[in-house]
């Protein structure tokens, strides 16, 4: 089999991980430019919060459920190429919306004429971000199912961990590159977005190359009798199979844990550079560079944790530990850093939060195939992402409104901490249910071959 080749399966991983690396860069390209875009385009914190939430709006309205059905019906090649194409399309619309040229058009004037609280540039950028968000979340679920296919019975947690580590490197890269590119082009908001849009095109090409490899792998599976060209009625996905997912208690525990955990991470990323600007009294470029250390420990630890999960297990325990670290970090951002506004302390807290960001996803995503039937695995991932997107859509709006009304970051940080407390409670319940039903969340992923 093609995936028995170490070179082939890891090359496949690199191709799809780079696509997500570029996607993560685009997601946060505006985060270190919050102050600049507010002054250059007339946005405020409420507008920025609405823009940040727009990435998830269509997903919450049901697109991710449709994406799961498409993934299980059409397979990873079609769905991955479609998702990468949607990301490029959405990025192009957002690029046009914030461009200097667009501000002089009649269409922008028309956009400005309704719902005047939000500038036309923000409306156009939000539309593009919505389309990009559909592709990005669909790509995330497709990548998870692709790794599950290519690393089944092998180093699945390590592979998923490395994919996440590479993707998060995009956050580190864009926090440094966006301010540098902006400054190089005379404090331009447009140049960093254009650069990341071009990278998404490269990501689309990467996934097309992976699709060629996957097609060859499928032919080998058919030739070996391990798969058929046409699925049998028992293996074919049906809409009614979604009932198996919705009726699973473990699914809801994982999904709710996911939404609480990520609601304390990704919305925080949108506001973190601005929080550091205000708390430490530094410029936006310095703040972005300080926050860029967020994924560093996560990148280092995630592969190590993946190896540990593959060989030893203890996935449910890791979820609990990750939630505890997250609670401590957000409470420190709320109360400790404002009292001791030192850069070294900020970097230490940011890096430790990154440890939590490696513990939880590294244990969470490889656990899903253990509790969900493979033929509905794509739908399960998409439904988890759908529940997650509800939180990721509403929380930036909430934080934007709270920030606008209070004028400070104390209340937002307490909100993030409360999400961590609830996530810890759910992780405790998840471990108890696994112990009772024996799903194997605490067991290693690698299946040892019998002699």
C-alpha positions in Angstrom: 0.0 0.0 0.0 1.1 3.5 -0.8 0.6 4.6 2.9 2.9 1.8 4.0 5.7 3.9 2.5 7.1 6.3 5.2 8.0 8.8 2.5 4.7 8.7 0.7 2.4 9.1 3.7 4.5 11.9 5.3 4.7 13.7 1.9 0.9 13.5 1.8 0.7 15.0 5.2 3.1 17.9 4.4 1.0 18.8 1.3 -2.2 19.0 3.2 -0.6 20.6 6.2 0.9 23.4 4.1 -2.6 24.2 2.8 -3.8 24.7 6.4 -0.6 26.6 7.2 -1.6 29.2 4.6 -5.2 29.1 5.7 -4.2 29.9 9.3 -2.0 32.8 8.1 -5.0 34.3 6.3 -7.3 33.8 9.3 -5.2 36.0 11.5 -3.6 38.4 8.9 -5.8 41.3 10.2 -5.3 40.6 13.9 -2.0 42.5 14.3 -3.5 45.3 12.1 -6.6 46.0 14.2 -5.5 49.6 15.2 -4.4 50.3 11.6 -7.5 49.1 9.9 -9.7 51.1 12.4 -7.8 54.3 11.6 -7.5 53.6 7.8 -11.0 52.3 7.1 -13.0 53.9 9.9 -13.8 50.6 11.8 -14.3 50.4 15.5 -14.1 47.5 18.0 -17.7 46.5 17.4 -17.1 46.4 13.6 -13.9 44.4 14.1 -15.8 41.9 16.2 -18.5 41.6 13.6 -15.9 41.0 10.9 -14.1 38.4 13.1 -17.5 36.6 13.7 -18.3 36.6 9.9 -15.9 33.8 9.3 -18.3 31.4 11.0 -21.8 32.8 10.1 -22.5 30.6 7.1 -21.1 27.6 8.8 -23.4 28.1 11.8 -26.4 28.6 9.4 -25.9 25.0 8.2 -23.1 24.9 5.7 -20.9 22.7 7.9 -23.6 20.1 8.1 -23.8 20.2 4.3 -20.0 20.0 4.2 -20.0 16.8 6.2 -22.6 15.2 3.9 -20.5 16.3 0.9 -17.4 14.8 2.5 -18.9 11.4 3.2 -20.7 11.3 -0.1 -18.0 12.7 -2.5 -14.8 11.8 -0.6 -11.7 13.7 0.5 -10.4 14.6 -3.0 -13.5 16.4 -4.3 -14.2 18.0 -0.9 -10.7 19.2 -0.3 -10.3 20.8 -3.7 -13.7 22.5 -3.3 -12.7 23.8 0.2 -9.4 25.2 -1.0 -11.2 26.9 -4.0 -13.7 28.5 -1.6 -10.8 29.8 0.5 -9.2 31.4 -2.5 -12.5 32.9 -3.7 -13.4 34.4 -0.3 -9.8 35.7 0.2 -10.1 37.5 -3.2 -13.4 39.2 -2.2 -11.9 40.3 1.1 -8.8 41.6 -0.6 -11.0 43.7 -3.0 -13.1 45.0 -0.1 -10.3 46.5 1.9 -8.3 47.7 -1.2 -7.8 51.4 -1.8 -9.4 51.1 -5.2 -12.6 49.7 -3.8 -13.1 52.7 -1.5 -13.6 55.0 -4.6 -16.2 52.8 -6.3 -19.9 53.5 -6.5 -20.6 50.0 -5.1 -18.7 50.9 -1.9 -20.8 54.1 -1.7 -24.0 52.0 -2.0 -22.7 49.6 0.7 -22.1 52.6 2.9 -25.7 53.8 2.4 -27.3 51.0 4.4 -26.5 49.8 7.9 -24.3 52.9 8.3 -22.8 51.7 11.6 -20.6 49.3 9.5 -18.4 50.8 6.7 -18.7 49.3 3.2 -15.1 48.0 3.4 -16.1 46.0 6.5 -19.2 44.6 4.8 -17.2 43.4 1.7 -14.4 42.0 3.9 -17.0 40.2 6.0 -18.6 38.7 2.9 -15.3 37.4 1.7 -14.4 36.1 5.2 -17.7 34.2 5.3 -16.9 32.4 2.1 -13.3 31.8 3.2 -14.6 30.5 6.5 -16.8 27.9 4.7 -13.8 26.6 2.8 -11.4 26.8 5.9 -13.7 24.8 8.2 -14.6 22.3 5.4 -10.8 21.9 4.8 -10.2 21.3 8.5 -12.6 18.4 8.6 -11.4 17.0 5.3 -7.8 17.1 6.5 -8.8 15.2 9.7 -10.5 12.5 7.6 -7.6 12.4 5.2 -5.1 11.8 8.0 -7.4 9.2 9.6 -7.4 7.4 6.2 -3.7 7.5 5.5 -2.5 6.9 9.0 -5.0 4.3 10.1 -3.3 1.8 12.5 -0.1 4.0 12.3 1.1 7.2 13.9 -2.3 8.9 13.7 -2.0 11.2 16.7 1.5 12.2 15.7 0.4 13.0 12.2 -2.6 15.0 13.4 -0.4 16.7 15.9 2.2 17.6 13.3 -0.5 18.9 11.0 -1.8 21.2 13.7 1.7 22.3 14.6 2.5 23.2 11.0 -0.9 25.0 10.7 -0.2 27.0 13.9 3.2 28.0 12.6 1.0 30.1 10.3 -0.1 32.2 13.3 3.5 32.8 14.3 4.5 33.7 10.8 1.7 36.1 10.1 2.1 37.9 13.4 5.6 38.8 12.3 5.0 39.2 8.6 1.8 41.2 8.5 3.2 44.3 10.4 6.5 44.0 8.4 4.7 43.9 5.0 2.4 46.6 6.1 5.2 48.9 7.1 7.2 48.1 3.9 4.2 49.3 1.8 3.7 52.5 3.8 1.4 51.2 6.5 -0.8 49.4 4.0 -3.6 47.1 5.2 -4.0 45.7 1.7 -0.5 44.3 1.1 -0.5 41.7 3.9 -3.9 40.4 2.8 -2.8 40.2 -0.8 0.3 38.3 0.1 -1.7 35.7 2.1 -4.3 35.4 -0.7 -1.4 34.4 -3.1 -0.3 31.8 -0.6 -3.8 30.3 -0.6 -3.4 29.7 -4.3 -0.3 27.6 -3.6 -2.3 25.7 -1.0 -4.9 24.8 -3.6 -2.2 23.5 -5.9 -0.8 21.4 -3.0 -4.1 19.7 -2.4 -4.5 18.9 -6.1 -1.2 17.1 -5.9 -2.3 15.2 -2.8 -5.5 14.2 -4.7 -3.4 12.6 -7.4 -1.6 10.6 -4.7 -4.9 9.6 -3.0 -6.4 8.5 -6.2 -3.4 6.1 -6.7 -3.9 4.9 -3.1 -7.6 4.1 -3.7 -6.7 2.1 -6.7 -4.3 0.0 -4.6 -7.0 -0.6 -2.0 -9.4 -1.8 -4.7 -6.8 -4.0 -6.3 -6.0 -5.5 -2.9 -9.7 -6.2 -2.2 -9.6 -3.8 0.8 -12.1 -1.5 -0.9 -14.5 -1.5 -3.9 -15.1 1.0 -6.7 -18.7 1.1 -5.5 -19.7 1.1 -1.9 -21.9 -1.7 -0.7 -25.3 -0.7 0.7 -24.0 -1.3 4.2 -21.0 1.0 3.7 -22.8 3.7 1.7 -23.6 6.9 3.6 -27.2 7.8 4.2 -28.7 10.9 5.8 -30.4 8.8 8.4 -27.0 7.8 9.6 -26.7 11.2 11.2 -29.0 10.0 13.9 -26.2 7.7 15.1 -24.1 10.8 15.7 -26.8 13.0 17.4 -27.8 10.1 19.7 -24.2 9.6 20.9 -23.6 11.0 24.4 -19.8 10.9 23.7 -20.3 13.0 20.6 -22.0 15.8 22.5 -19.4 15.7 25.3 -16.6 16.1 22.7 -18.5 18.7 20.7 -19.4 20.9 23.7 -15.8 20.5 25.1 -14.6 21.6 21.7 -16.8 24.7 21.4 -15.9 25.8 25.0 -12.2 25.3 24.5 -11.8 26.9 21.1 -14.1 29.8 22.1 -11.4 30.7 24.7 -8.6 30.4 22.1 -9.5 31.7 18.6 -11.5 34.8 19.6 -8.7 35.6 22.0 -6.2 35.5 19.1 -8.2 38.2 17.3 -7.9 40.6 20.2 -4.6 39.5 21.8 -2.3 41.9 19.9 -4.6 44.9 20.8 -4.8 43.6 24.4 -1.0 43.6 24.6 -0.8 47.1 23.0 -3.0 48.5 25.7 -1.7 46.5 28.7 2.0 46.8 27.9 1.9 50.2 26.2 3.7 49.0 23.0 3.0 49.6 19.3 1.0 47.1 17.2 4.0 45.6 15.5 5.7 44.8 18.9 2.5 43.5 20.3 2.0 41.1 17.3 5.6 39.9 17.7 5.1 39.2 21.4 1.9 37.2 20.7 3.6 35.3 17.9 5.2 33.1 20.6 1.7 31.7 21.3 2.2 28.7 19.0 5.9 28.1 19.6 5.6 25.7 22.6 2.5 24.1 20.9 4.5 23.4 17.8 7.3 21.8 19.8 5.0 19.8 22.2 2.3 18.7 19.8 4.4 16.1 17.9 5.8 14.9 21.3 2.3 14.6 22.7 1.2 12.8 19.5 4.0 10.2 20.0 2.9 9.8 23.6 -0.7 9.4 22.7 0.2 6.9 20.0 2.4 4.8 22.2 0.9 5.3 25.7 -2.5 6.9 25.5 -4.1 9.0 28.3 -6.1 11.2 25.9 -8.9 12.0 28.2 -6.5 13.0 31.0 -4.7 15.4 28.6 -8.0 17.2 27.9 -8.4 17.9 31.6 -4.8 19.1 32.0 -5.2 21.4 29.0 -8.3 23.0 30.4 -6.6 23.7 33.8 -3.7 25.4 32.0 -6.1 27.6 30.0 -8.0 28.7 33.1 -4.8 29.7 34.8 -3.5 31.7 31.8 -6.6 33.7 31.2 -7.0 34.6 34.9 -3.3 35.8 34.7 -4.1 37.9 31.7 -7.1 39.4 33.6 -5.4 40.2 36.9 -1.6 39.5 36.9 -0.3 41.1 33.7 -2.0 44.5 34.2 -0.3 44.7 37.7 3.1 43.5 36.4 3.2 44.7 32.7 6.5 43.1 31.8 7.1 41.8 28.3 8.8 38.6 29.6 5.8 37.8 31.7 3.5 38.3 28.7 5.6 36.0 26.5 5.7 33.4 29.3 1.9 33.4 29.7 1.4 33.3 26.0 3.7 30.4 25.5 2.2 28.5 28.4 -1.3 29.0 26.9 0.2 27.5 23.7 0.9 24.3 25.8 -2.9 24.1 26.4 -3.4 24.6 22.7 -1.3 21.5 22.0 -2.7 19.3 24.8 -6.4 19.6 23.9 -6.4 19.3 20.1 -3.7 16.6 20.1 -5.9 14.5 22.3 -9.3 15.6 21.0 -9.2 14.9 17.2 -7.6 11.4 17.3 -10.3 10.4 19.8 -13.2 11.0 17.4 -12.6 7.9 15.2 -12.7 5.8 18.4 -16.3 6.9 19.2 -17.8 7.4 15.7 -18.4 4.9 12.8 -16.0 5.4 10.0 -18.7 5.9 7.3 -20.1 8.9 9.1 -16.7 10.1 10.4 -16.6 13.1 8.0 -20.1 14.2 9.1 -19.1 13.8 12.7 -16.1 16.0 12.3 -18.2 18.6 10.5 -20.9 18.5 13.1 -18.3 19.0 15.8 -17.0 21.9 13.8 -20.5 23.2 13.4 -21.1 23.3 17.1 -17.7 24.8 17.5 -18.5 27.5 15.0 -21.6 28.6 16.9 -19.3 29.6 19.7 -16.7 31.1 17.4 -19.3 33.2 15.7 -21.0 34.5 18.9 -18.0 35.0 21.1 -16.2 37.6 19.0 -19.4 39.6 18.8 -19.8 39.3 22.6 -16.2 40.3 23.3 -16.4 43.2 20.8 -19.6 44.5 22.5 -18.2 44.0 26.0 -14.9 45.7 25.0 -16.8 48.6 23.5 -19.0 49.1 26.6 -16.3 48.6 29.3 -13.3 50.1 27.4 -11.0 47.5 29.0 -10.0 43.8 28.8 -10.8 42.7 32.3 -14.3 41.5 31.6 -13.3 39.7 28.3 -10.5 37.8 30.0 -12.9 36.7 32.8 -15.3 35.5 30.1 -12.5 33.5 28.5 -11.6 32.0 31.9 -15.2 30.9 32.5 -15.1 28.9 29.2 -12.1 27.1 30.5 -13.9 26.2 33.8 -16.8 24.7 31.9 -14.4 22.9 29.6 -12.7 21.3 32.6 -16.1 20.0 33.9 -16.9 18.5 30.5 -13.5 16.9 30.2 -14.0 15.3 33.6 -17.4 13.9 32.5 -15.8 12.7 29.2 -13.2 10.7 31.1 -15.9 9.2 33.4 -18.0 8.1 30.4 -15.0 6.6 28.7 -14.1 4.6 31.8 -17.7 3.4 31.9 -18.2 2.5 28.2 -14.6 1.7 27.4 -14.2 3.6 24.2 -10.4 3.5 24.5 -9.7 7.2 24.9 -7.0 6.4 27.4 -5.5 3.7 25.2 -2.7 4.1 22.7 -3.5 4.6 19.0 -0.9 2.5 17.4 -2.1 -1.1 16.8 0.7 -3.5 17.4 0.9 -6.3 14.8 0.8 -9.8 16.1 4.0 -11.8 15.5 
